[in-house]
Structure formats: structure tokens, C-alpha cells
């Protein structure tokens, strides 16, 4: 929020730092939130559609006035996260979203419902993947003369995974339908993301447990799914933020 934009003729010059920027090197355009006014808090923020040349493995940030370094992460490695630094990075004045400064925070808030619904949907996908891997392993792993899926402590885990994934999926569909209908759905989006992220982690943890020691080996897919599941409870608003949104809406009602 401290990154600044200064109007200079027909352009804006951006100076400052950003962190946890996804796809920063490979993107052709960034949504860039900067402080353009003197007002404190959210009123002085503006959003730019900042175009830039796409980077490569050898030169990830070829744009003038911009450099970055990759943040190595535990899971979700295909996304790639970066810390960026801007030093008089040029953005055309026509790239100010909405054409009027000071609207950035409002524009950002308008994206959160959709962002949290799609994150909930991704969490459902991760949970379904964990369920598929756990069930497949339990059906094919033979111990004491029979598949371990026949043991109550194993099939009870699978049964709860099926139930929880279905609940998370239906809540996510419900939130998406509310968004598509043009109705306010910060409550529904928050509930969907909160639940789906927890279900994804629980499903991955249970599926790894079903794998036993093999689940801890990198050669088995479930180890990657577990790492991928962990971030879902954090990005696009941590679980604590979702709970705060839900509680606030209940108090308002």
C-alpha cells in the first residue's frame, strides 16, 4: 500500500515494492494498486492495468524500472510467487482503471467475492484429488490378506471425505449462483472458502494417513497434494478473515 504513483505528463511513474505477486514474470499485464493521492488510508489508492513484456527463464523481468526475485514456496509451485521492486516504472495515463484516481480500493473490494468463490472451487478440486488418491490406494493396498479399504478405520475416513467434499462443493456452487445472480454474497463466498479450504486440508491429511509411510515419500502424489492444500487456508483472505466476515454479517443481521 506504500507503492506510489506520480503523474508526469502523459504517464504515471510507479515507485515502491510489492510481494507475493503471482505469475509476475510470465504475465503480460498486471493489476497494480498504488497510492496516487495524499489522502491517508484507502482513499488515495488507484488501480492501474500495467502492461509489460513477458519474461523468460533467463530474463524474467525485462521491463525498464522493474525487477523481481522468486519466492520459493512449499506447494502450488506451478503458480510461482515473486517479490517486485519498481523504480520509475512507466504506466500510460490511459491505463488508470476507471479513468479517475482514488477508486482503487473500491475496485479491489469488488473482486473479492469472485476471488474467494474460485478459491473455494480450487479447494474442492484439491479435496477431490486427495479423495481419489486415498480411495485408489486403499482399494489396491493389500494387508493381512485383504485391501485396507475393508478395515473400518480406513473406510470411515473415506466415507467422511466423501461427505465433506460434497458439502464443500454444494456450498461453493451456491455461492457462485448468488454471484451470477448479481446478489451480494460476501457471506456465502466467505463460508464457501472457509469450509472448502478446511475440507481440502482434512482430505489431504486423511488420504496421506491412508497411504501410511508411503504418503510421506515424494514419489507418491498425495505428498504434493498435501503441500498444495495448505495454502488454500491463507490466500485470498485467511481463514480468520473469512470467520470475521461471517461473524460481522451475522451481527449486522
LOKE-96626 format. One record per residue (C-alpha): z negated, y, x; residue in three letters; chain. Coordinates in steps of 0.25 Angstrom, whole numbers. Layout:
N
@pz = Z | py = Y | px = X | res = ALA | chain = A
...
This chain:
253
@pz = 0 | py = 0 | px = 0 | res = UNK | chain = A
@pz = -1 | py = 9 | px = 12 | res = UNK | chain = A
@pz = 14 | py = 8 | px = 16 | res = UNK | chain = A
@pz = 20 | py = 22 | px = 14 | res = UNK | chain = A
@pz = 34 | py = 27 | px = 9 | res = UNK | chain = A
@pz = 39 | py = 41 | px = 13 | res = UNK | chain = A
@pz = 51 | py = 47 | px = 6 | res = UNK | chain = A
@pz = 60 | py = 52 | px = 17 | res = UNK | chain = A
@pz = 74 | py = 58 | px = 11 | res = UNK | chain = A
@pz = 81 | py = 46 | px = 5 | res = UNK | chain = A
@pz = 72 | py = 35 | px = 9 | res = UNK | chain = A
@pz = 57 | py = 31 | px = 10 | res = UNK | chain = A
@pz = 51 | py = 27 | px = 23 | res = UNK | chain = A
@pz = 41 | py = 16 | px = 22 | res = UNK | chain = A
@pz = 29 | py = 14 | px = 32 | res = UNK | chain = A
@pz = 18 | py = 4 | px = 31 | res = UNK | chain = A
@pz = 15 | py = -11 | px = 31 | res = UNK | chain = A
@pz = 15 | py = -22 | px = 21 | res = UNK | chain = A
@pz = 10 | py = -36 | px = 21 | res = UNK | chain = A
@pz = 12 | py = -49 | px = 14 | res = UNK | chain = A
@pz = 27 | py = -46 | px = 11 | res = UNK | chain = A
@pz = 34 | py = -58 | px = 6 | res = UNK | chain = A
@pz = 49 | py = -61 | px = 11 | res = UNK | chain = A
@pz = 49 | py = -48 | px = 19 | res = UNK | chain = A
@pz = 59 | py = -52 | px = 29 | res = UNK | chain = A
@pz = 69 | py = -59 | px = 20 | res = UNK | chain = A
@pz = 69 | py = -48 | px = 9 | res = UNK | chain = A
@pz = 80 | py = -38 | px = 7 | res = UNK | chain = A
@pz = 71 | py = -29 | px = -1 | res = UNK | chain = A
@pz = 56 | py = -26 | px = -2 | res = UNK | chain = A
@pz = 48 | py = -20 | px = -13 | res = UNK | chain = A
@pz = 40 | py = -11 | px = -5 | res = UNK | chain = A
@pz = 27 | py = -4 | px = -10 | res = UNK | chain = A
@pz = 24 | py = 9 | px = -3 | res = UNK | chain = A
@pz = 15 | py = 21 | px = -4 | res = UNK | chain = A
@pz = 24 | py = 33 | px = -7 | res = UNK | chain = A
@pz = 15 | py = 43 | px = -13 | res = UNK | chain = A
@pz = 2 | py = 50 | px = -9 | res = UNK | chain = A
@pz = -6 | py = 44 | px = -21 | res = UNK | chain = A
@pz = -17 | py = 35 | px = -18 | res = UNK | chain = A
@pz = -17 | py = 21 | px = -24 | res = UNK | chain = A
@pz = -5 | py = 15 | px = -31 | res = UNK | chain = A
@pz = 1 | py = 28 | px = -36 | res = UNK | chain = A
@pz = 8 | py = 31 | px = -23 | res = UNK | chain = A
@pz = 15 | py = 17 | px = -21 | res = UNK | chain = A
@pz = 30 | py = 15 | px = -23 | res = UNK | chain = A
@pz = 39 | py = 3 | px = -23 | res = UNK | chain = A
@pz = 52 | py = 2 | px = -15 | res = UNK | chain = A
@pz = 63 | py = -8 | px = -15 | res = UNK | chain = A
@pz = 65 | py = -8 | px = 0 | res = UNK | chain = A
@pz = 77 | py = -14 | px = 5 | res = UNK | chain = A
@pz = 78 | py = -21 | px = 19 | res = UNK | chain = A
@pz = 87 | py = -30 | px = 27 | res = UNK | chain = A
@pz = 83 | py = -45 | px = 27 | res = UNK | chain = A
@pz = 76 | py = -50 | px = 39 | res = UNK | chain = A
@pz = 79 | py = -63 | px = 47 | res = UNK | chain = A
@pz = 71 | py = -73 | px = 55 | res = UNK | chain = A
@pz = 74 | py = -65 | px = 68 | res = UNK | chain = A
@pz = 73 | py = -51 | px = 62 | res = UNK | chain = A
@pz = 64 | py = -52 | px = 49 | res = UNK | chain = A
@pz = 63 | py = -36 | px = 47 | res = UNK | chain = A
@pz = 76 | py = -29 | px = 52 | res = UNK | chain = A
@pz = 73 | py = -17 | px = 43 | res = UNK | chain = A
@pz = 70 | py = -4 | px = 50 | res = UNK | chain = A
@pz = 56 | py = 1 | px = 48 | res = UNK | chain = A
@pz = 51 | py = -13 | px = 44 | res = UNK | chain = A
@pz = 44 | py = -24 | px = 52 | res = UNK | chain = A
@pz = 36 | py = -36 | px = 48 | res = UNK | chain = A
@pz = 29 | py = -49 | px = 52 | res = UNK | chain = A
@pz = 28 | py = -62 | px = 45 | res = UNK | chain = A
@pz = 14 | py = -66 | px = 39 | res = UNK | chain = A
@pz = 12 | py = -81 | px = 42 | res = UNK | chain = A
@pz = 7 | py = -88 | px = 29 | res = UNK | chain = A
@pz = 0 | py = -101 | px = 25 | res = UNK | chain = A
@pz = 10 | py = -104 | px = 14 | res = UNK | chain = A
@pz = 22 | py = -99 | px = 6 | res = UNK | chain = A
@pz = 29 | py = -98 | px = 19 | res = UNK | chain = A
@pz = 43 | py = -96 | px = 13 | res = UNK | chain = A
@pz = 40 | py = -82 | px = 8 | res = UNK | chain = A
@pz = 36 | py = -76 | px = 21 | res = UNK | chain = A
@pz = 26 | py = -65 | px = 22 | res = UNK | chain = A
@pz = 27 | py = -52 | px = 30 | res = UNK | chain = A
@pz = 19 | py = -40 | px = 35 | res = UNK | chain = A
@pz = 28 | py = -28 | px = 35 | res = UNK | chain = A
@pz = 28 | py = -14 | px = 42 | res = UNK | chain = A
@pz = 36 | py = -2 | px = 38 | res = UNK | chain = A
@pz = 39 | py = 10 | px = 47 | res = UNK | chain = A
@pz = 48 | py = 20 | px = 40 | res = UNK | chain = A
@pz = 55 | py = 8 | px = 33 | res = UNK | chain = A
@pz = 66 | py = 15 | px = 25 | res = UNK | chain = A
@pz = 68 | py = 13 | px = 10 | res = UNK | chain = A
@pz = 78 | py = 21 | px = 1 | res = UNK | chain = A
@pz = 72 | py = 30 | px = -9 | res = UNK | chain = A
@pz = 80 | py = 23 | px = -20 | res = UNK | chain = A
@pz = 72 | py = 11 | px = -17 | res = UNK | chain = A
@pz = 60 | py = 16 | px = -23 | res = UNK | chain = A
@pz = 57 | py = 7 | px = -35 | res = UNK | chain = A
@pz = 58 | py = 15 | px = -48 | res = UNK | chain = A
@pz = 62 | py = 28 | px = -40 | res = UNK | chain = A
@pz = 49 | py = 34 | px = -42 | res = UNK | chain = A
@pz = 37 | py = 33 | px = -31 | res = UNK | chain = A
@pz = 24 | py = 29 | px = -35 | res = UNK | chain = A
@pz = 28 | py = 17 | px = -44 | res = UNK | chain = A
@pz = 26 | py = 6 | px = -34 | res = UNK | chain = A
@pz = 12 | py = 1 | px = -39 | res = UNK | chain = A
@pz = 17 | py = 0 | px = -53 | res = UNK | chain = A
@pz = 29 | py = -7 | px = -49 | res = UNK | chain = A
@pz = 21 | py = -17 | px = -41 | res = UNK | chain = A
@pz = 12 | py = -20 | px = -52 | res = UNK | chain = A
@pz = 23 | py = -23 | px = -61 | res = UNK | chain = A
@pz = 27 | py = -35 | px = -53 | res = UNK | chain = A
@pz = 14 | py = -42 | px = -52 | res = UNK | chain = A
@pz = 15 | py = -49 | px = -66 | res = UNK | chain = A
@pz = 28 | py = -55 | px = -61 | res = UNK | chain = A
@pz = 24 | py = -58 | px = -47 | res = UNK | chain = A
@pz = 11 | py = -65 | px = -52 | res = UNK | chain = A
@pz = 19 | py = -74 | px = -62 | res = UNK | chain = A
@pz = 29 | py = -78 | px = -52 | res = UNK | chain = A
@pz = 18 | py = -81 | px = -42 | res = UNK | chain = A
@pz = 11 | py = -90 | px = -53 | res = UNK | chain = A
@pz = 25 | py = -97 | px = -55 | res = UNK | chain = A
@pz = 25 | py = -100 | px = -40 | res = UNK | chain = A
@pz = 11 | py = -105 | px = -40 | res = UNK | chain = A
@pz = 15 | py = -114 | px = -51 | res = UNK | chain = A
@pz = 27 | py = -119 | px = -43 | res = UNK | chain = A
@pz = 17 | py = -122 | px = -31 | res = UNK | chain = A
@pz = 7 | py = -129 | px = -40 | res = UNK | chain = A
@pz = 19 | py = -138 | px = -46 | res = UNK | chain = A
@pz = 23 | py = -141 | px = -32 | res = UNK | chain = A
@pz = 9 | py = -145 | px = -28 | res = UNK | chain = A
@pz = 8 | py = -154 | px = -41 | res = UNK | chain = A
@pz = 21 | py = -161 | px = -38 | res = UNK | chain = A
@pz = 18 | py = -164 | px = -23 | res = UNK | chain = A
@pz = 4 | py = -169 | px = -27 | res = UNK | chain = A
@pz = 9 | py = -178 | px = -38 | res = UNK | chain = A
@pz = 20 | py = -183 | px = -30 | res = UNK | chain = A
@pz = 11 | py = -187 | px = -18 | res = UNK | chain = A
@pz = 0 | py = -193 | px = -28 | res = UNK | chain = A
@pz = 11 | py = -202 | px = -34 | res = UNK | chain = A
@pz = 16 | py = -207 | px = -21 | res = UNK | chain = A
@pz = 4 | py = -207 | px = -12 | res = UNK | chain = A
@pz = -2 | py = -222 | px = -14 | res = UNK | chain = A
@pz = -16 | py = -224 | px = -10 | res = UNK | chain = A
@pz = -25 | py = -237 | px = -14 | res = UNK | chain = A
@pz = -12 | py = -243 | px = -19 | res = UNK | chain = A
@pz = -8 | py = -232 | px = -29 | res = UNK | chain = A
@pz = -3 | py = -218 | px = -30 | res = UNK | chain = A
@pz = -14 | py = -208 | px = -28 | res = UNK | chain = A
@pz = -9 | py = -201 | px = -41 | res = UNK | chain = A
@pz = -16 | py = -213 | px = -49 | res = UNK | chain = A
@pz = -30 | py = -208 | px = -43 | res = UNK | chain = A
@pz = -38 | py = -199 | px = -53 | res = UNK | chain = A
@pz = -42 | py = -189 | px = -42 | res = UNK | chain = A
@pz = -27 | py = -187 | px = -39 | res = UNK | chain = A
@pz = -21 | py = -187 | px = -53 | res = UNK | chain = A
@pz = -32 | py = -178 | px = -58 | res = UNK | chain = A
@pz = -27 | py = -168 | px = -48 | res = UNK | chain = A
@pz = -13 | py = -169 | px = -52 | res = UNK | chain = A
@pz = -16 | py = -168 | px = -67 | res = UNK | chain = A
@pz = -23 | py = -155 | px = -65 | res = UNK | chain = A
@pz = -12 | py = -150 | px = -56 | res = UNK | chain = A
@pz = -2 | py = -153 | px = -68 | res = UNK | chain = A
@pz = -11 | py = -145 | px = -78 | res = UNK | chain = A
@pz = -13 | py = -133 | px = -69 | res = UNK | chain = A
@pz = 1 | py = -132 | px = -65 | res = UNK | chain = A
@pz = 5 | py = -132 | px = -80 | res = UNK | chain = A
@pz = -5 | py = -121 | px = -83 | res = UNK | chain = A
@pz = -1 | py = -112 | px = -72 | res = UNK | chain = A
@pz = 14 | py = -114 | px = -75 | res = UNK | chain = A
@pz = 12 | py = -111 | px = -90 | res = UNK | chain = A
@pz = 3 | py = -99 | px = -87 | res = UNK | chain = A
@pz = 14 | py = -94 | px = -77 | res = UNK | chain = A
@pz = 25 | py = -96 | px = -88 | res = UNK | chain = A
@pz = 16 | py = -88 | px = -98 | res = UNK | chain = A
@pz = 14 | py = -76 | px = -88 | res = UNK | chain = A
@pz = 29 | py = -76 | px = -86 | res = UNK | chain = A
@pz = 33 | py = -76 | px = -100 | res = UNK | chain = A
@pz = 23 | py = -64 | px = -102 | res = UNK | chain = A
@pz = 30 | py = -57 | px = -91 | res = UNK | chain = A
@pz = 44 | py = -60 | px = -96 | res = UNK | chain = A
@pz = 40 | py = -54 | px = -110 | res = UNK | chain = A
@pz = 36 | py = -41 | px = -104 | res = UNK | chain = A
@pz = 22 | py = -42 | px = -107 | res = UNK | chain = A
@pz = 10 | py = -38 | px = -97 | res = UNK | chain = A
@pz = 6 | py = -51 | px = -90 | res = UNK | chain = A
@pz = -3 | py = -47 | px = -78 | res = UNK | chain = A
@pz = -14 | py = -56 | px = -85 | res = UNK | chain = A
@pz = -4 | py = -68 | px = -87 | res = UNK | chain = A
@pz = 2 | py = -67 | px = -73 | res = UNK | chain = A
@pz = -12 | py = -66 | px = -66 | res = UNK | chain = A
@pz = -16 | py = -78 | px = -74 | res = UNK | chain = A
@pz = -4 | py = -86 | px = -70 | res = UNK | chain = A
@pz = -4 | py = -82 | px = -55 | res = UNK | chain = A
@pz = -19 | py = -85 | px = -54 | res = UNK | chain = A
@pz = -18 | py = -99 | px = -61 | res = UNK | chain = A
@pz = -5 | py = -103 | px = -55 | res = UNK | chain = A
@pz = -10 | py = -100 | px = -40 | res = UNK | chain = A
@pz = -23 | py = -107 | px = -42 | res = UNK | chain = A
@pz = -15 | py = -119 | px = -48 | res = UNK | chain = A
@pz = -5 | py = -119 | px = -36 | res = UNK | chain = A
@pz = -17 | py = -120 | px = -26 | res = UNK | chain = A
@pz = -24 | py = -130 | px = -34 | res = UNK | chain = A
@pz = -12 | py = -139 | px = -36 | res = UNK | chain = A
@pz = -8 | py = -138 | px = -21 | res = UNK | chain = A
@pz = -22 | py = -141 | px = -17 | res = UNK | chain = A
@pz = -23 | py = -153 | px = -26 | res = UNK | chain = A
@pz = -9 | py = -158 | px = -22 | res = UNK | chain = A
@pz = -13 | py = -157 | px = -7 | res = UNK | chain = A
@pz = -26 | py = -165 | px = -11 | res = UNK | chain = A
@pz = -18 | py = -176 | px = -17 | res = UNK | chain = A
@pz = -10 | py = -177 | px = -4 | res = UNK | chain = A
@pz = -23 | py = -179 | px = 4 | res = UNK | chain = A
@pz = -21 | py = -177 | px = 19 | res = UNK | chain = A
@pz = -6 | py = -177 | px = 17 | res = UNK | chain = A
@pz = -8 | py = -164 | px = 10 | res = UNK | chain = A
@pz = -13 | py = -157 | px = 22 | res = UNK | chain = A
@pz = -1 | py = -161 | px = 30 | res = UNK | chain = A
@pz = 10 | py = -151 | px = 31 | res = UNK | chain = A
@pz = 21 | py = -161 | px = 29 | res = UNK | chain = A
@pz = 17 | py = -162 | px = 14 | res = UNK | chain = A
@pz = 22 | py = -151 | px = 5 | res = UNK | chain = A
@pz = 9 | py = -150 | px = -2 | res = UNK | chain = A
@pz = 3 | py = -143 | px = 10 | res = UNK | chain = A
@pz = 13 | py = -132 | px = 9 | res = UNK | chain = A
@pz = 11 | py = -130 | px = -6 | res = UNK | chain = A
@pz = -4 | py = -128 | px = -4 | res = UNK | chain = A
@pz = -1 | py = -117 | px = 6 | res = UNK | chain = A
@pz = 9 | py = -111 | px = -3 | res = UNK | chain = A
@pz = -1 | py = -112 | px = -15 | res = UNK | chain = A
@pz = -12 | py = -104 | px = -8 | res = UNK | chain = A
@pz = -5 | py = -90 | px = -8 | res = UNK | chain = A
@pz = -2 | py = -90 | px = -23 | res = UNK | chain = A
@pz = -16 | py = -86 | px = -26 | res = UNK | chain = A
@pz = -14 | py = -74 | px = -17 | res = UNK | chain = A
@pz = -1 | py = -67 | px = -18 | res = UNK | chain = A
@pz = 4 | py = -58 | px = -30 | res = UNK | chain = A
@pz = -11 | py = -56 | px = -33 | res = UNK | chain = A
@pz = -22 | py = -65 | px = -28 | res = UNK | chain = A
@pz = -30 | py = -74 | px = -38 | res = UNK | chain = A
@pz = -41 | py = -64 | px = -38 | res = UNK | chain = A
@pz = -32 | py = -53 | px = -43 | res = UNK | chain = A
@pz = -26 | py = -61 | px = -54 | res = UNK | chain = A
@pz = -40 | py = -64 | px = -59 | res = UNK | chain = A
@pz = -43 | py = -49 | px = -58 | res = UNK | chain = A
@pz = -31 | py = -46 | px = -67 | res = UNK | chain = A
@pz = -34 | py = -57 | px = -77 | res = UNK | chain = A
@pz = -49 | py = -52 | px = -78 | res = UNK | chain = A
@pz = -44 | py = -38 | px = -79 | res = UNK | chain = A
@pz = -35 | py = -41 | px = -91 | res = UNK | chain = A
@pz = -46 | py = -49 | px = -98 | res = UNK | chain = A
@pz = -55 | py = -37 | px = -97 | res = UNK | chain = A
@pz = -45 | py = -27 | px = -102 | res = UNK | chain = A
@pz = -42 | py = -36 | px = -114 | res = UNK | chain = A
